[in-house]
């Protein structure tokens, strides 16, 4: 799947054990958080993502983006009525609300990329179903921002009541700048503070204050939910399961112990974990609340001597209850998180908050409770809390410790058991892919008409027969011809295309297995591609190989390597509008941070041994074809004849075991062995 930024960089975000003979370059020891070092004084500068609502996209050569109105010229000249937008506008002026604009982001309360259907508020109000985007409704305007991966999709899905803002294109204002332009001074901008990270909300507040606009937090009311009403899907309530220790590699008690050591070192007495994959990883639990991601909706608070999981207890089986009890984790209702935050502040807790991911509602609640505590303490005289004031190393009274979550990096550095599970799941996935492509080639040779959905369903059928298969890791992107140019295209049965053997076909897919997560893209042609298609494919493949074979010094951030994958395209003035590589979880989210390989140079996280990243350069000609080639890679230490500066040098080990079609290269490429196989019915599976 094409790359997304890590959570700190998310666009429009309001961004049997493995033996040494098989992976001799990995080492792992407790404490598992020991490599994470944070400086609270520089975190906001060094780890901060791009400005709120901003995306920095590269150009795409000679392809010129057309304005929305030009591509929709065949639509009715009169603006289409949008009942949902009209209903939302009526709420803006209700007593107790009184706002001039309302922002609807893509995220849930945990800043998730994939979210449960009941939280797909932006998709409901706008009709645009891409995973990244932000909608704003004012009293007389409705606009939606999305990035280059979704321009074509948004064009198809938005009606004429909406204005598409192609984020990153020249002349397109950021959403906060747009608000300053369209609202009169003194205007009020409303948000649901649970749906914005604290950093995103603060940045928005700062920008709009330049026009004397006020940011209004609507804690108890989400306006989209008000008009969605009874038709809104119910929250998910499927049972949680224990992630077996043979796949997790480290038990919960050890993980919590290492995390508590980090708390003490940072001068903190408790931490709020709100990212769903971090909660799942830390507690060795998996869920099915979110499509494609084995996570459950929950918050986790870890204190120096306690831990509380905030979750709907109807999802907690007796096995999970026993698992948590052994680790000393108590259960609390999901909706009681704010009351617990207030309690911690009242007891003087020094709360570690990752403000790039923890929502604004939690952070503002803690800050308000801290202010209340200090006021009460001043009026009553000095008091002492037995839990948090006995240590001379901690300041008197509650205070926030604002740093990146240490769980993010610890989760990214895969242990030997996780790596073994990833390798084994990729082997089984490759077998399913081989069966699928052999079947498809035979069907094409028999002139069988197949749709893009037929192919996605058939691949799912082959994968579902593999041991340990649970789900797809994202909606399969099955695009023939021009549909392949829609970077995040999802075919639908009622309007998808028949696969044309005389056009390029792009298939980006992945699976969730009990022991690992896969993500792979292949672009193929069943006939004779044009000279243009051959050249573009060859240059994408050259970039893929260049990154695959890269060797680089330790402490190198991913953005340094991004140009390796683009260089061959740049030489003829071409490029692509997405990053080159994203982190991948071990039997977790297909997109994870903090690592990435991207032109977004704000992410300075260095690539380290044990991290898993994708390698997926591409090229897309709007309304013509799309090309992407993707493997997953694991960062490993490389033995070099020299070690300049006495440092380690790193490279990649492939996790993906499926070949790349190279029959139609336009010029000579020195190919590694793993790509020198053409799809053929003679490719057998054992």
C-alpha positions as CSV (number, residue, x, y, z in Angstrom):
1,X,0.0,0.0,0.0
2,X,1.3,3.5,-0.8
3,X,3.0,5.1,2.1
4,X,1.4,7.3,4.7
5,X,3.3,9.5,7.1
6,X,3.8,8.3,10.6
7,X,1.4,9.5,13.2
8,X,3.6,12.5,14.0
9,X,3.6,13.4,10.3
10,X,0.0,12.5,9.3
11,X,-1.4,14.9,6.7
12,X,-4.5,16.7,7.6
13,X,-4.2,15.4,11.2
14,X,-5.6,17.6,13.8
15,X,-0.4,13.8,10.7
16,X,9.4,-20.7,18.2
17,X,12.0,-17.9,18.7
18,X,14.1,-16.6,15.8
19,X,17.6,-18.2,16.0
20,X,20.7,-16.2,15.3
21,X,21.6,-18.2,12.3
22,X,18.6,-16.9,10.5
23,X,18.7,-13.2,11.6
24,X,22.2,-12.8,13.1
25,X,22.0,-9.1,12.8
26,X,19.2,-8.7,15.4
27,X,19.8,-8.4,19.1
28,X,17.2,-7.8,21.7
29,X,17.3,-7.3,25.4
30,X,15.2,-5.9,28.2
31,X,14.6,-3.1,29.0
32,X,12.8,-2.7,25.7
33,X,12.6,1.1,25.8
34,X,16.3,1.7,26.5
35,X,17.0,3.2,23.1
36,X,14.4,5.9,23.3
37,X,15.8,9.2,24.5
38,X,13.7,12.3,24.6
39,X,14.5,15.9,25.4
40,X,11.3,17.6,26.5
41,X,12.7,21.0,25.6
42,X,13.2,20.2,21.9
43,X,10.5,17.6,21.2
44,X,8.0,20.0,19.8
45,X,10.6,21.4,17.3
46,X,12.4,18.2,16.3
47,X,9.5,15.7,16.2
48,X,6.7,18.0,15.0
49,X,4.9,17.2,11.8
50,X,4.1,19.6,9.0
51,X,1.8,22.6,9.8
52,X,-1.8,21.9,10.6
53,X,-3.8,21.0,7.4
54,X,-0.6,21.2,5.3
55,X,0.8,18.7,2.8
56,X,3.9,19.2,0.9
57,X,3.4,17.2,-2.4
58,X,5.9,16.8,-5.2
59,X,4.9,17.6,-8.7
60,X,4.1,14.9,-11.3
61,X,6.0,16.0,-14.3
62,X,4.1,17.5,-17.2
63,X,0.7,16.4,-15.8
64,X,-1.2,19.6,-14.9
65,X,-4.0,19.3,-12.3
66,X,-7.3,20.8,-13.5
67,X,-9.7,22.7,-11.2
68,X,-12.7,20.9,-9.9
69,X,-15.1,23.0,-11.9
70,X,-13.4,22.2,-15.1
71,X,-13.5,18.4,-14.6
72,X,-17.1,18.7,-13.5
73,X,-18.3,20.8,-16.5
74,X,-20.8,18.2,-17.6
75,X,-22.6,18.5,-14.3
76,X,-25.6,20.7,-13.8
77,X,-24.8,24.4,-13.7
78,X,-27.0,24.9,-10.7
79,X,-25.4,23.8,-7.4
80,X,-26.7,20.4,-6.2
81,X,-28.6,20.6,-3.0
82,X,-26.9,18.7,-0.2
83,X,-29.4,17.9,2.6
84,X,-26.7,16.9,5.1
85,X,-24.8,20.2,4.6
86,X,-28.0,22.2,4.9
87,X,-28.9,20.3,8.2
88,X,-25.4,20.9,9.6
89,X,-25.6,24.6,8.8
90,X,-28.8,24.9,10.7
91,X,-27.0,23.6,13.8
92,X,-24.3,26.2,13.6
93,X,-26.6,29.0,15.0
94,X,-28.4,27.0,17.6
95,X,-28.2,28.3,21.2
96,X,-25.2,26.9,23.0
97,X,-23.3,26.4,19.8
98,X,-23.2,29.7,18.0
99,X,-20.3,29.1,15.6
100,X,-19.5,30.3,12.0
101,X,-17.6,27.2,10.8
102,X,-17.3,23.5,11.8
103,X,-14.4,21.3,11.0
104,X,-14.8,17.6,10.4
105,X,-11.5,15.6,10.3
106,X,-11.0,12.0,9.2
107,X,-9.8,10.7,12.6
108,X,-11.4,9.1,15.6
109,X,-10.6,10.0,19.2
110,X,-7.3,8.0,18.9
111,X,-6.0,9.7,15.7
112,X,-6.4,6.4,13.8
113,X,-5.9,6.1,10.0
114,X,-8.5,3.3,9.7
115,X,-11.6,3.9,11.8
116,X,-14.8,2.1,12.7
117,X,-17.8,2.9,10.5
118,X,-19.6,4.7,13.3
119,X,-16.7,7.3,13.4
120,X,-16.6,8.0,9.6
121,X,-18.1,11.4,10.1
122,X,-16.2,13.1,7.3
123,X,-17.2,10.4,4.8
124,X,-20.8,10.7,5.9
125,X,-21.1,14.5,5.6
126,X,-19.1,14.8,2.3
127,X,-19.5,11.5,0.5
128,X,-15.7,11.3,0.0
129,X,-14.5,8.0,1.4
130,X,-10.7,8.3,1.1
131,X,-8.8,7.7,4.3
132,X,-7.2,11.2,4.4
133,X,-9.1,14.5,4.2
134,X,-10.7,17.3,6.2
135,X,-14.1,18.9,5.6
136,X,-15.1,22.4,6.6
137,X,-18.7,23.7,6.5
138,X,-19.4,27.4,7.0
139,X,-22.8,29.2,6.8
140,X,-22.4,29.5,3.0
141,X,-19.5,27.3,1.9
142,X,-18.3,23.7,2.1
143,X,-14.8,22.7,1.2
144,X,-12.8,19.5,1.5
145,X,-9.0,19.2,1.6
146,X,-7.2,16.0,0.6
147,X,-3.8,15.1,-0.8
148,X,-2.5,13.9,-4.2
149,X,-3.4,10.3,-3.6
150,X,-7.0,11.1,-3.6
151,X,-7.6,14.0,-6.1
152,X,-9.2,11.8,-8.8
153,X,-11.3,9.9,-6.2
154,X,-12.6,13.1,-4.6
155,X,-13.5,14.5,-8.0
156,X,-15.8,11.5,-8.6
157,X,-17.3,11.4,-5.1
158,X,-18.0,15.1,-4.2
159,X,-21.1,16.8,-5.4
160,X,-21.1,20.3,-6.6
161,X,-22.0,21.7,-3.1
162,X,-18.4,20.9,-2.2
163,X,-15.2,22.6,-3.3
164,X,-12.3,20.3,-3.6
165,X,-9.0,21.8,-2.3
166,X,-6.0,20.0,-3.7
167,X,-3.7,20.3,-0.7
168,X,-0.1,20.9,-1.7
169,X,-0.9,22.3,-5.2
170,X,0.3,25.8,-6.0
171,X,-2.1,28.4,-4.9
172,X,-4.2,26.2,-2.7
173,X,-4.4,27.6,0.8
174,X,-4.2,25.5,3.9
175,X,-7.5,25.0,5.7
176,X,-6.6,27.4,8.5
177,X,-5.6,30.1,6.0
178,X,-8.8,29.5,4.1
179,X,-10.8,30.1,7.3
180,X,-9.0,33.4,7.8
181,X,-10.0,34.4,4.3
182,X,-13.7,33.4,4.4
183,X,-14.7,34.3,7.9
184,X,-15.1,37.8,9.3
185,X,-12.9,38.9,12.2
186,X,-14.5,37.7,15.5
187,X,-15.8,34.6,13.9
188,X,-16.0,31.3,15.9
189,X,-14.7,28.0,14.6
190,X,-16.0,24.8,16.2
191,X,-14.4,21.5,16.6
192,X,-14.9,18.2,18.5
193,X,-11.8,18.2,20.7
194,X,-11.8,14.4,20.9
195,X,-11.0,14.3,17.1
196,X,-8.0,16.5,17.1
197,X,-4.6,15.9,18.6
198,X,-3.7,18.7,21.1
199,X,-0.8,19.8,18.8
200,X,-3.2,20.1,15.8
201,X,-5.7,22.1,17.8
202,X,-3.1,24.4,19.2
203,X,-1.7,25.1,15.8
204,X,-5.1,25.8,14.3
205,X,-5.9,28.1,17.2
206,X,-2.6,30.0,16.7
207,X,-3.2,30.5,12.9
208,X,-6.8,31.6,13.1
209,X,-6.1,33.9,16.0
210,X,-4.2,36.1,13.5
211,X,-7.6,37.0,12.0
212,X,-9.2,37.3,15.5
213,X,-11.1,34.1,15.1
214,X,-11.9,32.0,18.1
215,X,-11.5,28.2,18.3
216,X,-14.5,26.7,20.2
217,X,-14.3,23.2,21.8
218,X,-17.7,21.4,21.6
219,X,-17.0,18.7,24.2
220,X,-20.5,17.2,24.6
221,X,-21.8,17.5,21.0
222,X,-20.6,16.3,17.7
223,X,-22.7,18.1,15.0
224,X,-22.4,15.3,12.4
225,X,-23.7,12.8,14.9
226,X,-26.6,15.1,15.5
227,X,-27.8,14.8,11.9
228,X,-26.6,11.2,11.5
229,X,-29.0,10.1,14.3
230,X,-30.5,6.6,14.2
231,X,-28.9,5.7,10.9
232,X,-25.5,6.0,12.4
233,X,-23.9,2.5,12.8
234,X,-23.5,1.1,16.3
235,X,-20.0,1.1,17.9
236,X,-18.1,-2.2,17.4
237,X,-18.3,-4.8,20.2
238,X,-16.5,-7.9,19.0
239,X,-14.4,-9.7,21.5
240,X,-10.8,-9.0,22.3
241,X,-8.2,-11.8,22.0
242,X,-4.9,-12.5,23.6
243,X,-1.9,-12.2,21.2
244,X,0.1,-15.4,21.9
245,X,3.5,-14.9,23.5
246,X,5.2,-17.0,20.8
247,X,4.3,-14.2,18.4
248,X,4.6,-11.2,20.8
249,X,8.0,-12.3,22.0
250,X,7.9,-10.4,25.3
251,X,5.3,-10.7,28.1
252,X,3.2,-7.8,29.3
253,X,4.8,-7.6,32.8
254,X,8.2,-7.0,31.1
255,X,6.9,-4.4,28.8
256,X,5.1,-2.5,31.6
257,X,8.3,-2.7,33.7
258,X,10.4,-1.2,31.0
259,X,7.8,1.5,30.4
260,X,7.7,2.4,34.1
261,X,11.5,2.8,34.1
262,X,11.0,5.3,31.3
263,X,8.4,7.2,33.4
264,X,10.8,7.5,36.4
265,X,13.7,8.6,34.1
266,X,11.5,11.3,32.6
267,X,10.2,12.6,35.9
268,X,6.7,11.3,35.2
269,X,4.4,9.3,37.4
270,X,1.9,8.2,34.8
271,X,1.4,8.1,31.0
272,X,-1.7,8.1,28.8
273,X,-1.5,5.8,25.8
274,X,-4.2,6.6,23.3
275,X,-2.9,5.2,20.0
276,X,-4.8,1.9,19.5
277,X,-1.8,-0.1,18.1
278,X,0.3,1.1,21.1
279,X,-2.3,-0.2,23.5
280,X,-2.6,-3.5,21.7
281,X,1.2,-4.0,21.5
282,X,1.9,-3.1,25.1
283,X,-0.8,-5.4,26.5
284,X,-0.3,-8.3,23.9
285,X,-3.9,-8.0,22.9
286,X,-5.6,-7.8,19.5
287,X,-9.1,-6.8,18.6
288,X,-11.4,-6.4,15.5
289,X,-13.0,-3.0,16.2
290,X,-11.4,-1.3,13.2
291,X,-11.5,-2.7,9.6
292,X,-8.2,-4.2,8.5
293,X,-6.4,-3.4,11.8
294,X,-6.4,-5.9,14.7
295,X,-7.0,-3.3,17.4
296,X,-9.7,-2.4,19.9
297,X,-11.0,1.0,21.0
298,X,-9.3,1.6,24.4
299,X,-7.2,4.0,26.3
300,X,-4.4,2.8,28.7
301,X,-3.0,4.7,31.7
302,X,0.1,3.3,33.2
303,X,1.2,4.6,36.6
304,X,4.4,3.7,38.5
305,X,2.5,1.1,40.5
306,X,-0.8,0.5,38.6
307,X,-2.3,0.2,35.1
308,X,-5.9,0.8,33.9
309,X,-7.4,-0.2,30.6
310,X,-10.4,1.9,29.5
311,X,-12.5,-0.3,27.3
312,X,-16.0,-1.6,26.8
313,X,-16.0,-4.6,29.1
314,X,-18.5,-6.5,26.9
315,X,-15.5,-7.1,24.6
316,X,-13.4,-8.7,27.4
317,X,-13.5,-12.4,27.6
318,X,-12.6,-14.5,30.6
319,X,-9.3,-15.4,29.0
320,X,-8.5,-11.7,28.4
321,X,-9.6,-10.8,31.9
322,X,-7.2,-13.4,33.3
323,X,-4.4,-12.2,31.0
324,X,-4.8,-8.7,32.2
325,X,-5.1,-9.6,35.9
326,X,-1.8,-11.5,35.7
327,X,-0.2,-8.3,34.5
328,X,-1.8,-6.1,37.1
329,X,-4.1,-4.3,34.7
330,X,-7.5,-3.1,36.0
331,X,-10.5,-2.4,33.8
332,X,-12.4,0.9,33.6
333,X,-15.3,2.0,31.4
334,X,-14.1,3.5,28.1
335,X,-16.1,6.7,28.6
336,X,-14.6,7.4,32.1
337,X,-11.2,8.5,30.7
338,X,-11.7,12.2,31.5
339,X,-12.8,11.6,35.0
340,X,-9.6,9.5,35.6
341,X,-7.5,12.3,34.1
342,X,-9.1,14.7,36.6
343,X,-8.4,12.2,39.5
344,X,-4.7,12.0,38.5
345,X,-4.4,15.7,38.5
346,X,-6.1,16.0,41.8
347,X,-3.5,13.6,43.3
348,X,-0.6,15.6,41.9
349,X,0.3,13.2,39.1
350,X,3.0,14.3,36.6
351,X,1.3,13.0,33.5
352,X,3.3,12.0,30.3
353,X,1.3,13.2,27.3
354,X,2.3,12.8,23.7
355,X,0.5,15.8,22.4
356,X,1.0,14.8,18.8
357,X,-1.4,11.9,19.3
358,X,-3.4,12.4,22.5
359,X,-6.6,14.3,21.8
360,X,-7.2,17.9,22.8
361,X,-10.0,16.9,25.1
362,X,-7.7,14.8,27.3
363,X,-4.9,17.4,27.4
364,X,-7.2,20.3,28.1
365,X,-9.0,18.4,30.8
366,X,-5.7,17.7,32.5
367,X,-4.5,21.3,32.2
368,X,-7.8,22.6,33.7
369,X,-7.6,20.1,36.5
370,X,-4.0,21.1,37.3
371,X,-5.1,24.7,37.4
372,X,-7.9,23.8,39.8
373,X,-5.6,21.8,42.0
374,X,-3.1,24.7,42.3
375,X,-5.9,27.1,43.1
376,X,-7.3,24.9,45.8
377,X,-3.9,24.2,47.2
378,X,-3.1,27.9,47.4
379,X,-6.4,28.6,49.3
380,X,-6.1,25.6,51.7
381,X,-2.3,25.7,52.4
382,X,0.3,23.1,51.6
383,X,-0.9,19.5,51.4
384,X,0.9,16.3,50.6
385,X,-0.2,13.4,48.5
386,X,1.2,10.1,49.6
387,X,1.5,8.7,46.1
388,X,3.1,11.5,44.1
389,X,4.7,13.8,46.6
390,X,7.0,11.5,48.6
391,X,9.7,11.6,46.0
392,X,12.0,14.6,46.2
393,X,12.8,14.2,42.5
394,X,9.3,15.3,41.4
395,X,8.1,18.9,41.7
396,X,5.2,19.6,44.1
397,X,1.8,19.6,42.3
398,X,0.7,18.1,39.1
399,X,2.5,19.0,35.8
400,X,2.6,17.6,32.3
401,X,5.5,15.9,30.7
402,X,5.1,16.6,27.0
403,X,7.1,14.1,25.0
404,X,6.7,11.6,22.2
405,X,5.3,8.3,23.5
406,X,8.1,5.8,24.2
407,X,5.9,3.0,23.1
408,X,5.9,4.1,19.5
409,X,9.7,3.4,19.0
410,X,9.7,0.3,21.2
411,X,6.9,-1.2,19.0
412,X,8.8,-0.3,15.8
413,X,11.9,-2.2,16.8
414,X,10.7,-5.7,16.2
415,X,12.0,-8.5,18.5
416,X,13.1,-11.9,17.1
417,X,9.7,-13.5,17.6
418,X,7.9,-10.7,15.8
419,X,10.4,-10.9,12.9
420,X,10.0,-14.7,12.6
421,X,6.2,-14.2,12.5
422,X,6.5,-11.6,9.8
423,X,8.8,-13.8,7.7
424,X,6.5,-16.8,8.1
425,X,3.4,-14.9,7.3
426,X,5.0,-13.5,4.2
427,X,5.9,-16.9,3.0
428,X,2.3,-18.1,3.2
429,X,1.1,-14.9,1.6
430,X,3.5,-15.4,-1.3
431,X,2.0,-18.9,-1.8
432,X,-1.5,-17.4,-2.0
433,X,-0.2,-14.7,-4.4
434,X,1.4,-17.3,-6.7
435,X,-1.8,-19.3,-6.8
436,X,-3.8,-16.1,-7.6
437,X,-1.5,-14.9,-10.4
438,X,-1.3,-18.3,-12.1
439,X,-5.1,-18.5,-12.0
440,X,-5.4,-15.0,-13.4
441,X,-3.0,-15.6,-16.3
442,X,-4.9,-18.7,-17.2
443,X,-8.2,-16.9,-17.2
444,X,-6.8,-14.0,-19.3
445,X,-5.5,-16.5,-21.8
446,X,-9.0,-18.0,-22.0
447,X,-10.5,-14.6,-22.7
448,X,-12.6,-14.7,-19.5
449,X,-14.1,-11.3,-18.6
450,X,-13.2,-10.4,-15.1
451,X,-13.9,-7.2,-13.2
452,X,-11.5,-5.5,-10.7
453,X,-13.8,-6.6,-7.9
454,X,-13.7,-10.2,-9.2
455,X,-9.9,-10.2,-8.9
456,X,-9.9,-8.7,-5.4
457,X,-12.4,-11.3,-4.3
458,X,-10.4,-14.2,-5.8
459,X,-7.2,-13.0,-4.1
460,X,-9.1,-12.9,-0.8
461,X,-10.3,-16.5,-1.5
462,X,-6.7,-17.7,-2.0
463,X,-5.4,-15.9,1.1
464,X,-8.2,-17.1,3.3
465,X,-7.1,-20.6,2.8
466,X,-3.7,-19.9,4.3
467,X,-3.0,-20.8,8.0
468,X,-3.5,-18.0,10.4
469,X,-5.4,-15.7,8.0
470,X,-7.6,-13.1,9.7
471,X,-8.4,-10.3,7.4
472,X,-7.1,-8.0,4.7
473,X,-4.7,-5.3,5.9
474,X,-6.5,-2.7,3.8
475,X,-9.1,-2.5,1.0
476,X,-7.5,-4.1,-2.0
477,X,-6.5,-1.6,-4.7
478,X,-7.3,-3.4,-7.9
479,X,-7.0,-1.0,-10.8
480,X,-7.1,-1.6,-14.6
481,X,-5.8,1.1,-16.9
482,X,-6.8,4.6,-15.9
483,X,-8.1,3.4,-12.5
484,X,-4.5,2.4,-11.6
485,X,-3.7,6.1,-11.6
486,X,-6.1,6.7,-8.7
487,X,-3.5,6.0,-6.0
488,X,-6.0,4.9,-3.4
489,X,-8.6,3.4,-5.8
490,X,-11.1,0.9,-4.3
491,X,-13.3,-0.8,-6.9
492,X,-17.0,-1.2,-6.2
493,X,-19.1,-3.9,-7.8
494,X,-21.7,-1.6,-9.3
495,X,-19.3,0.6,-11.2
496,X,-15.9,-1.0,-11.5
497,X,-14.1,-1.8,-14.7
498,X,-13.5,-5.0,-16.6
499,X,-9.8,-5.9,-16.5
500,X,-8.4,-5.1,-19.9
501,X,-5.5,-7.4,-21.0
502,X,-4.2,-4.6,-23.2
503,X,-3.8,-2.2,-20.3
504,X,-1.6,-2.0,-17.2
505,X,-3.1,-3.6,-14.2
506,X,-2.1,-2.5,-10.6
507,X,-2.8,-4.7,-7.6
508,X,-1.9,-3.4,-4.2
509,X,-3.0,-5.8,-1.4
510,X,-2.2,-7.1,2.0
511,X,-3.3,-9.4,4.7
512,X,-3.5,-9.7,8.5
513,X,-2.3,-13.1,9.8
514,X,-2.1,-14.2,13.4
515,X,1.7,-13.9,13.3
516,X,2.2,-11.0,10.8
517,X,1.1,-8.3,8.5
518,X,1.7,-8.1,4.7
519,X,1.6,-5.4,2.1
520,X,2.6,-5.9,-1.6
521,X,2.0,-4.1,-4.9
522,X,2.6,-5.5,-8.4
523,X,1.9,-3.9,-11.7
524,X,1.6,-6.2,-14.7
525,X,0.6,-6.2,-18.4
526,X,-0.9,-9.2,-20.2
527,X,-0.3,-7.9,-23.7
528,X,2.1,-5.5,-25.3
529,X,2.6,-2.2,-23.3
530,X,3.3,1.0,-25.0
531,X,6.8,2.5,-25.2
532,X,5.8,5.1,-22.6
533,X,4.5,2.5,-20.2
534,X,7.7,0.5,-20.6
535,X,9.9,3.4,-19.9
536,X,7.9,4.5,-16.8
537,X,7.7,1.0,-15.4
538,X,11.5,0.5,-15.9
539,X,12.3,3.8,-14.1
540,X,10.0,2.8,-11.2
541,X,11.7,-0.5,-11.0
542,X,15.2,1.1,-11.1
543,X,14.1,3.3,-8.1
544,X,12.8,0.3,-6.3
545,X,16.1,-1.6,-6.7
546,X,18.1,1.4,-5.8
547,X,16.4,1.7,-2.4
548,X,16.4,-2.1,-1.9
549,X,20.2,-2.2,-2.3
550,X,20.9,1.0,-0.3
551,X,23.6,1.0,2.4
552,X,23.6,3.9,4.8
553,X,25.2,4.9,8.2
554,X,23.3,4.5,11.4
555,X,21.2,7.5,12.6
556,X,20.1,8.1,9.0
557,X,16.5,9.4,8.9
558,X,14.2,7.9,6.2
559,X,13.9,11.1,4.2
560,X,17.5,10.9,3.2
561,X,16.8,7.7,1.3
562,X,13.7,8.9,-0.5
563,X,15.6,10.3,-3.4
564,X,17.1,6.9,-4.1
565,X,13.7,5.7,-5.3
566,X,12.9,8.9,-7.3
567,X,16.2,9.6,-9.1
568,X,15.4,7.5,-12.2
569,X,12.1,9.3,-12.6
570,X,13.6,12.7,-11.9
571,X,16.0,12.3,-14.8
572,X,13.1,12.6,-17.2
573,X,11.1,15.1,-15.2
574,X,8.6,12.6,-13.5
575,X,7.7,12.0,-9.9
576,X,4.9,10.6,-7.7
577,X,2.7,12.3,-5.1
578,X,3.3,10.0,-2.1
579,X,6.0,8.9,0.2
580,X,8.2,6.0,-0.7
581,X,8.0,3.9,2.5
582,X,5.9,3.5,5.7
583,X,6.5,1.5,8.8
584,X,4.6,-1.7,9.2
585,X,3.4,-3.4,12.4
586,X,4.0,-7.0,13.4
587,X,0.5,-8.5,13.3
588,X,-0.7,-4.9,13.8
589,X,-1.4,-1.8,11.7
590,X,-0.2,-1.9,8.1
591,X,0.9,1.7,8.6
592,X,2.9,2.6,11.7
593,X,5.3,5.2,12.9
594,X,7.6,6.8,13.8
595,X,9.8,5.7,10.9
596,X,9.1,6.5,7.2
597,X,10.9,7.0,3.9
598,X,9.4,10.2,2.5
599,X,10.1,13.6,1.0
600,X,8.6,15.0,4.2
601,X,11.9,16.0,5.7
602,X,10.2,17.0,9.0
603,X,10.4,13.4,10.2
604,X,13.9,13.0,11.5
605,X,13.4,9.5,13.1
606,X,16.5,7.4,12.2
607,X,16.0,4.0,10.6
608,X,17.2,1.4,13.1
609,X,17.8,-2.4,13.2
610,X,14.5,-4.3,13.5
611,X,12.3,-1.6,11.9
612,X,10.1,-2.7,9.0
613,X,9.4,-0.3,6.1
614,X,7.8,-0.5,2.7
615,X,9.6,0.2,-0.6
616,X,7.0,1.4,-3.0
617,X,8.0,4.0,-5.7
618,X,5.4,4.6,-8.4
619,X,4.3,6.7,-11.3
620,X,0.8,7.8,-12.2
621,X,-0.6,9.4,-15.4
622,X,-4.0,10.8,-14.7
623,X,-6.7,9.1,-16.7
624,X,-4.2,6.8,-18.3
625,X,-2.4,4.3,-16.1
626,X,-0.7,3.8,-12.8
627,X,2.5,1.9,-11.8
628,X,3.7,0.9,-8.3
629,X,6.1,-1.8,-7.1
630,X,6.1,-2.6,-3.4
631,X,8.0,-4.9,-1.1
632,X,8.4,-4.9,2.7
633,X,11.9,-4.6,4.0
634,X,13.5,-5.1,7.4
635,X,16.4,-2.8,8.5
636,X,19.5,-4.9,9.3
637,X,23.1,-4.3,10.0
638,X,25.4,-4.6,7.0
639,X,29.0,-5.9,7.1
640,X,31.1,-3.3,5.3
641,X,34.9,-3.5,4.7
642,X,35.2,-0.1,6.4
643,X,33.5,1.6,9.3
644,X,34.2,5.3,8.8
645,X,33.8,7.1,12.1
646,X,33.5,3.8,14.0
647,X,29.7,3.6,13.3
648,X,27.5,0.8,12.0
649,X,26.2,0.7,8.5
650,X,22.6,-0.5,7.7
651,X,20.7,-1.9,4.8
652,X,17.6,-4.0,4.1
653,X,16.5,-7.6,4.2
654,X,13.5,-8.4,2.0
655,X,10.4,-9.9,3.7
656,X,8.4,-10.1,0.5
657,X,8.9,-13.3,-1.4
658,X,7.0,-12.8,-4.6
659,X,8.7,-12.0,-8.0
660,X,8.3,-8.8,-10.1
661,X,7.3,-8.9,-13.8
662,X,10.2,-7.6,-15.8
663,X,9.6,-8.9,-19.3
664,X,8.8,-5.5,-20.8
665,X,11.7,-3.4,-19.6
666,X,12.5,-0.5,-21.9
667,X,16.3,-0.6,-21.4
668,X,18.9,-2.7,-19.6
669,X,18.7,-2.9,-15.8
670,X,21.1,-4.9,-13.7
671,X,18.4,-6.9,-11.9
672,X,18.8,-8.7,-8.6
673,X,17.8,-12.4,-8.7
674,X,14.5,-11.8,-6.9
675,X,13.0,-9.9,-9.8
676,X,14.2,-12.1,-12.6
677,X,11.0,-14.2,-12.9
678,X,8.2,-13.5,-15.2
679,X,4.7,-14.5,-14.2
680,X,3.9,-17.8,-15.9
681,X,1.6,-20.8,-15.6
682,X,4.8,-22.8,-15.2
683,X,5.5,-21.0,-11.8
684,X,4.4,-23.8,-9.5
685,X,3.5,-23.6,-5.8
686,X,4.7,-26.3,-3.4
